[in-house]
Amino acid sequence: MAFVCLDCAFKGKDKYALDRHCDTDKHKEIVGKKLIDNLELSDIRLMNDDESKRYIYRHRYFRVEYCPRLAEHFKKMDRWNYIQKLLQENPSKLSPKEMALRKQEIKDEYPEDYEGDECKNRVEQLEYDLENIQELIDEKDCLLLYFTNEGMKITSRQALAIAEDTVRKRMLAELESVGIAKAKNDKKKAELELKIKLLELKNS
């Protein structure tokens, strides 16, 4: 088994060698330079425990990138919430005139330059007939079966704690790497500015 750092092309003889390499400033600087312009993180070091936990659980590192099974679980949860809202809001007995009025009321809630999907989805939800609603109820039952079986294992307290800890470490490592890269850049910039001033003084 190869213990290779894809960022630095470092090859270690074992996991411990690779872990030691990943803890060096050189490695962190290289990683930081790659992330410095597109790091999508707020600094969890500046948050209290509750704030950082909420931030981690909402971030794509946790919801999408940590584990395919967990990402699929969150997709199912979003779908469940969508169906719940749709079934609660669907006015299946509205007359055509009442339907048109309700659609206009929904559209009026959004600014003219609104480009999201929420308004469109809410308007479409009004048009579900009884057959569509039954399909949604059946889908909701299937989702409920998933949540009470496989979903409970994926989101057990222990599994979520491991996921949270892994994502927290990733965030902290990336923030530290970017900090090191910025410090190195600032140092090089300061040294260059000093050289320029010395040359100017020498030539004046």
C-alpha positions as CSV (number, residue, x, y, z in Angstrom):
1,M,0.0,0.0,0.0
2,A,1.4,3.4,-1.0
3,F,1.4,6.3,1.5
4,V,1.4,9.2,-0.9
5,C,0.6,12.9,-0.4
6,L,-1.2,13.9,-3.6
7,D,-0.6,17.6,-2.8
8,C,3.2,17.4,-2.5
9,A,4.0,14.1,-4.2
10,F,5.6,12.9,-0.9
11,K,6.0,9.1,-0.5
12,G,6.1,7.7,3.0
13,K,7.1,4.2,4.0
14,D,4.1,4.0,6.4
15,K,1.0,5.9,7.7
16,Y,3.1,7.5,10.5
17,A,5.5,9.0,8.0
18,L,2.7,10.4,5.9
19,D,1.0,11.8,9.0
20,R,4.3,13.5,10.1
21,H,4.7,14.9,6.6
22,C,1.1,16.3,6.6
23,D,1.9,18.1,9.9
24,T,4.8,20.0,8.5
25,D,4.6,23.7,7.6
26,K,5.9,22.9,4.1
27,H,2.9,20.6,3.4
28,K,0.5,23.1,4.9
29,E,1.9,25.9,2.9
30,I,1.4,24.0,-0.4
31,V,-2.1,23.0,0.5
32,G,-2.9,26.6,1.7
33,K,-1.7,28.0,-1.6
34,K,-4.2,25.8,-3.5
35,L,-7.0,26.8,-1.2
36,I,-6.2,30.5,-0.5
37,D,-8.4,31.9,-3.3
38,N,-11.4,29.6,-3.0
39,L,-11.6,28.4,0.6
40,E,-15.4,28.4,1.4
41,L,-15.0,28.4,5.2
42,S,-16.0,30.6,8.1
43,D,-13.5,30.3,10.9
44,I,-14.9,27.8,13.4
45,R,-12.1,28.7,15.8
46,L,-14.0,32.0,16.4
47,M,-17.3,30.3,17.2
48,N,-18.6,28.8,20.4
49,D,-19.3,25.1,20.6
50,D,-23.0,25.3,19.6
51,E,-22.3,27.7,16.7
52,S,-19.4,25.6,15.3
53,K,-21.5,22.4,15.6
54,R,-24.4,24.0,13.7
55,Y,-22.0,25.4,11.1
56,I,-20.4,22.0,10.5
57,Y,-23.7,20.1,10.2
58,R,-24.9,22.6,7.5
59,H,-21.7,22.7,5.5
60,R,-21.3,20.7,2.3
61,Y,-18.2,19.0,3.8
62,F,-20.6,17.3,6.2
63,R,-23.8,17.0,4.1
64,V,-22.3,16.1,0.8
65,E,-18.6,15.3,0.8
66,Y,-18.0,13.3,4.0
67,C,-19.7,10.0,3.0
68,P,-22.0,9.1,0.0
69,R,-24.4,7.3,2.3
70,L,-24.8,10.3,4.6
71,A,-25.2,12.6,1.6
72,E,-27.9,10.3,0.2
73,H,-29.6,10.4,3.7
74,F,-29.7,14.2,3.6
75,K,-31.2,14.2,0.1
76,K,-33.9,11.9,1.4
77,M,-34.5,14.2,4.3
78,D,-34.8,17.2,2.0
79,R,-37.3,15.3,-0.1
80,W,-39.3,14.3,3.0
81,N,-39.5,17.9,4.1
82,Y,-40.6,19.0,0.6
83,I,-43.4,16.4,0.5
84,Q,-44.5,17.3,4.1
85,K,-44.7,21.0,3.2
86,L,-46.5,20.2,-0.1
87,L,-49.1,18.0,1.6
88,Q,-49.7,20.5,4.3
89,E,-50.2,23.4,1.9
90,N,-52.0,21.7,-1.0
91,P,-55.5,23.2,-1.2
92,S,-57.1,20.4,-3.3
93,K,-60.6,21.9,-3.2
94,L,-59.8,25.4,-4.5
95,S,-61.9,26.7,-7.4
96,P,-60.1,27.8,-10.6
97,K,-60.6,31.5,-9.5
98,E,-59.4,30.8,-6.0
99,M,-56.4,28.8,-7.5
100,A,-55.4,31.8,-9.7
101,L,-55.7,34.2,-6.8
102,R,-53.6,32.0,-4.6
103,K,-50.9,31.7,-7.3
104,Q,-50.8,35.5,-7.6
105,E,-50.5,35.9,-3.8
106,I,-47.5,33.5,-3.9
107,K,-45.8,35.4,-6.8
108,D,-46.4,38.7,-5.0
109,E,-44.3,37.5,-2.0
110,Y,-41.2,37.5,-4.2
111,P,-39.4,40.5,-5.8
112,E,-39.6,40.9,-9.6
113,D,-35.9,40.0,-10.1
114,Y,-36.2,36.8,-8.0
115,E,-34.3,34.0,-9.8
116,G,-34.7,31.1,-7.3
117,D,-36.9,28.0,-7.6
118,E,-38.9,28.3,-4.4
119,C,-41.7,30.6,-6.0
120,K,-42.0,28.3,-9.0
121,N,-42.2,25.2,-6.8
122,R,-44.8,26.6,-4.5
123,V,-47.0,27.6,-7.5
124,E,-46.6,24.1,-9.0
125,Q,-47.6,22.5,-5.7
126,L,-51.0,24.1,-6.0
127,E,-51.7,22.0,-9.2
128,Y,-51.2,18.6,-7.7
129,D,-54.4,16.5,-8.2
130,L,-55.5,13.7,-6.0
131,E,-53.5,11.0,-8.0
132,N,-50.3,13.0,-7.6
133,I,-51.0,13.4,-3.9
134,Q,-51.4,9.7,-3.4
135,E,-48.1,9.1,-5.1
136,L,-46.5,11.5,-2.7
137,I,-48.1,9.8,0.2
138,D,-46.7,6.5,-1.0
139,E,-43.2,8.0,-1.4
140,K,-43.5,9.5,2.0
141,D,-44.3,6.0,3.5
142,C,-41.2,4.6,1.7
143,L,-39.0,7.3,3.1
144,L,-40.4,6.7,6.6
145,L,-39.5,3.0,6.3
146,Y,-36.0,4.1,5.3
147,F,-35.6,6.5,8.2
148,T,-36.7,4.0,10.8
149,N,-34.3,1.3,9.5
150,E,-31.2,2.1,7.5
151,G,-31.4,5.9,8.2
152,M,-31.2,5.3,11.9
153,K,-27.9,3.4,11.5
154,I,-26.4,6.1,9.3
155,T,-27.4,8.9,11.7
156,S,-26.7,7.2,15.0
157,R,-25.2,9.4,17.6
158,Q,-21.8,7.6,17.3
159,A,-21.8,7.8,13.5
160,L,-22.6,11.6,13.5
161,A,-20.0,12.2,16.2
162,I,-17.3,10.6,14.0
163,A,-18.5,12.5,10.9
164,E,-18.5,15.8,12.9
165,D,-15.0,15.2,14.3
166,T,-13.6,14.3,10.8
167,V,-15.1,17.4,9.2
168,R,-14.0,19.6,12.1
169,K,-10.4,18.4,11.7
170,R,-10.6,19.0,7.9
171,M,-11.8,22.5,8.4
172,L,-9.2,23.3,11.0
173,A,-6.4,21.9,8.9
174,E,-7.5,23.9,5.9
175,L,-7.8,27.1,7.9
176,E,-4.4,26.6,9.4
177,S,-2.9,25.8,5.9
178,V,-4.3,29.0,4.4
179,G,-3.1,31.0,7.4
180,I,0.5,29.6,6.9
181,A,0.3,30.3,3.1
182,K,-0.9,33.9,3.7
183,A,1.9,34.5,6.3
184,K,4.5,33.2,3.9
185,N,3.1,35.4,1.1
186,D,3.1,38.4,3.4
187,K,6.7,37.7,4.4
188,K,7.9,37.4,0.8
189,K,6.0,40.5,-0.1
190,A,7.6,42.5,2.8
191,E,11.0,41.2,1.8
192,L,10.5,42.2,-1.8
193,E,9.3,45.7,-0.8
194,L,12.4,46.1,1.4
195,K,14.7,45.1,-1.4
196,I,13.0,47.7,-3.7
197,K,13.4,50.4,-1.1
198,L,17.1,49.5,-0.6
199,L,17.7,49.7,-4.3
200,E,15.9,53.0,-4.5
201,L,18.1,54.4,-1.7
202,K,21.2,53.0,-3.3
203,N,20.4,54.6,-6.7
204,S,19.3,58.0,-5.3
